Amino acid sequence: MKKAIAALTLAASVASMGAFAKDWKEIRIGVEGAYPPFSETKPDGSIVGFDIDIAMALCEEMKAKCTLVKQDWDGMIPALQAKKFDAIIASMSINEERKQKVDFSKKYYNTPQRLVAKNNTKIKDAKPEHLKDVKIGVQRGTIADQFVSKFWEPKGAKVVRYAKQDEVYMDLKAGRVDASFQDSVEASEGFLKKPEGKDFKFVGEPMFGKTPEEKAVLGEGAGVAVRKEDKDLRDAFNKAIDSIRKSGKYGKINGKYFKFDVYGG
């Protein structure tokens, strides 16, 4: 009799779990739309870019209907936690601070951070001792912001924070900041290769993080962020990332935007 009751209890528990489990056939994805070439908003309101194409490829692999939800960068994680959307695909780097708040898939690309300044700049390199009293613009809440806040600002750099990356470039061009610090590919494709970036250049070496402390901030590459309780969704994205890498879909998307493998080492 006890075995029968236990079996019924187990069956009821499994059924209950199944009733509340998500099948993830519909997924809302948070995107920024202001970080070319990874994501940008066209005049007609549509959002395009590498992140967007990757998101759609992953959804296709997962056989899920995906809806893009535009969100300002500094509100991304709070909006995810508030269930405004189910995942973030917005070039969000996987680092230790963020892993305390959300779960991440494996990386879907990995590129370094880099300093940009005028062609005639007197800034020698991206070392703290050469950045004292230098005004450096960063996008608020990014790993660039976290990095300068921890390693450069305490050594005398003057950090100016902005809501969007294009606002950093506007003030850089206007001379209100001396340099900007951001993802190297975004800087190259979204600013330096455009007419407005013709008088500017990279200063110093690409930065992935030379010490464990720096790597903890700069992270392991960009991943898909999900709520900590949605580990099944994280796992589904991991499988989909592996699949598009193996099938060649990733390579086709990569080639549409870059002349090198943005996936990184």
Secondary structure by P-SEA (a helix, b strand, c coil): caaaaaaaaaaaaaaaaaaacccccbbbbbbcccccccbbbccccccccaaaaaaaaaaaaaccbbbbbbbcccaaaaaaaacccccccccccccaaaaaccccccccbbbbbbcccccccccccccccccccbbbbbccccaaaaaaaccccccbbbbbbbccaaaaaaaaaacccccccccccccccccccccccccccccccccccccaaaaaaccccbbbbbcccaaaaaaaaaaaaaaaaaaaaaaaaaaaccccccccc
